[in-house]
Every structure is written in structure tokens, then in C-alpha cells.
Amino acid sequence: MGKIHNALRVKVREADGRRVAPTAGLVDSQSVRAADTVPTETSGFDAGKKTKGRKRFIVTDTLGLLQAVHVAAVSVQDRDGARRPLLWARLDQPTVETIWADQGFGGRLVT
């Protein structure tokens, strides 16, 4: 993220009485239906949810301030799609020691 985003994040965290650098965060995904005009190369099909579209992987700090976002085809499993945004969040905020996630992110991602 850019310098402006980091400066705003610092101000919000300070205003809430938090440390400037976060030590914990959350990761989650959200499936979004794609319009018919979305190219098939950038969308997928989730057979479990019967959804065609994309999936957003979002990492936030505990205040809900954005750390990283990755968009992939909805067919990408949570544990696979979370790798990039978790790496980006770690590189941007090395003070983060704990990331909470639901069971969909388990398995290979955790180990």
C-alpha cells in the first residue's frame, strides 16, 4: 500500500488508542457473482455454492483496516487464494504475529 494509506492507517489506529503497528489481523474471502460480460479467464465456477464469478481475499487488522486484497476466480480454494494477500500483509506489516481465519483456510495454509 502507498504512503498515504499507511499515514491514514496510523492516524486511525492512534485515534483509537492502538499501537501504530498492528500485531494481529483477520483473513476472509467473499464470493461475488460475475456479470456475463466478465471474461471467463478471470472468473470461475464454485460447484458448492453454484456461483460463477470471482472471490475477494481480504486481510485486515483488528480494527478492520485493510492490509491486503487479492481477487481470484471463485473456483480458487480459500487456503490457496489467501497465500498472496497474507504474504503482502506480512511484508507490509512485519509486526503482525497472529492472523485469525475460519476453517476454510486450514490445511496446507496453516502448516
C-alpha positions in Angstrom: 0.0 0.0 0.0 1.1 3.5 -0.6 2.4 6.1 1.8 -1.0 7.9 2.0 -2.8 4.7 3.0 -0.2 3.9 5.7 -0.4 7.5 7.0 -4.2 7.3 7.3 -4.0 3.9 8.9 -1.5 5.2 11.5 -3.8 8.2 12.3 -6.9 5.9 12.7 -5.0 3.5 14.9 -3.6 6.3 17.1 -7.1 7.9 17.4 -8.4 4.6 18.7 -5.7 4.3 21.3 -3.9 1.5 19.5 -0.2 0.9 18.7 0.8 2.3 15.3 1.8 -1.1 14.0 -0.8 -3.9 14.3 0.1 -7.2 15.9 -3.0 -9.2 14.8 -5.4 -9.4 11.9 -8.0 -11.5 10.1 -8.3 -13.1 6.7 -11.5 -14.0 5.0 -12.9 -14.4 1.5 -16.1 -13.3 -0.2 -17.6 -14.8 -3.4 -19.0 -12.2 -5.8 -21.2 -13.2 -8.8 -19.8 -12.0 -12.1 -21.8 -10.4 -14.8 -22.0 -12.1 -18.2 -19.5 -9.5 -19.6 -16.7 -10.7 -17.2 -14.1 -12.8 -19.2 -14.0 -16.5 -18.4 -10.3 -16.2 -17.9 -10.8 -14.1 -14.7 -13.9 -15.8 -13.3 -14.6 -19.4 -12.3 -17.4 -21.7 -11.0 -17.9 -22.8 -7.4 -19.8 -26.0 -7.6 -20.6 -26.0 -3.8 -22.2 -22.6 -3.9 -23.3 -22.9 -7.5 -21.8 -19.5 -8.2 -20.0 -18.2 -11.3 -17.7 -15.2 -10.5 -14.8 -14.1 -8.5 -13.6 -14.3 -5.0 -12.0 -11.5 -2.9 -9.4 -12.4 -0.3 -9.1 -9.7 2.3 -6.7 -9.2 5.2 -7.5 -6.6 7.8 -6.1 -5.6 11.2 -8.3 -6.0 14.2 -9.9 -2.6 13.6 -11.0 -3.7 10.2 -8.4 -1.5 8.4 -7.4 -3.0 5.1 -4.0 -4.7 4.9 -4.2 -6.6 1.6 -6.6 -7.7 -1.1 -6.4 -10.4 -3.8 -9.0 -11.1 -6.4 -9.2 -14.6 -8.0 -11.6 -16.9 -9.7 -14.3 -18.2 -7.4 -13.1 -21.7 -8.0 -9.9 -21.0 -6.1 -9.9 -22.7 -2.6 -9.6 -20.3 0.4 -6.3 -21.8 1.6 -4.7 -21.3 -1.9 -6.1 -17.8 -2.6 -5.1 -16.5 0.8 -1.3 -17.0 0.3 -0.6 -13.8 -1.7 -2.6 -11.4 0.5 -1.1 -12.9 3.6 2.4 -12.6 2.2 1.7 -9.0 1.2 0.3 -8.2 4.6 3.3 -9.8 6.3 5.8 -7.8 4.1 3.9 -4.5 4.8 3.3 -5.1 8.5 6.0 -7.4 9.9 4.8 -6.7 13.4 1.7 -8.9 12.8 2.1 -12.1 14.8 -1.4 -13.6 14.7 -3.9 -13.9 11.9 -7.4 -15.4 12.6 -9.2 -17.3 9.9 -12.1 -19.7 9.7 -11.8 -23.5 8.9 -11.8 -22.9 5.1 -8.2 -21.6 5.4 -6.9 -24.7 7.2 -4.7 -27.5 6.0 -1.7 -26.6 3.9 -2.0 -22.9 4.5 -1.7 -23.3 8.3 1.2 -25.7 8.2 
